[in-house]
Amino acid sequence: MTDRRLILALGRLERALARVEAGIETAPQPMTHDESEALFRLAERHRTLRETTESAIERIDRLLGMD
């Protein structure tokens, strides 16, 4: 590896390390109780919507004779 390529590679490594270090400093904090509760409610809504959608698709399949 030439000196120039080595210097460029080291520069890329240093920049990558700086991004990793910056990411650690800005890592998400643990969720508050309210955030945790909101996430739980959202997951429940998603589950309900998914079940409703799957049920509707099954009914459509039966109507079309694809069951």
Secondary structure, DSSP 8 states (H G I E B T S, - for coil): --HHHHHHHHHHHHHHHHHHHHHHHT------HHHHHHHHHHHHHHHHHHHHHHHHHHHHHHHTT--
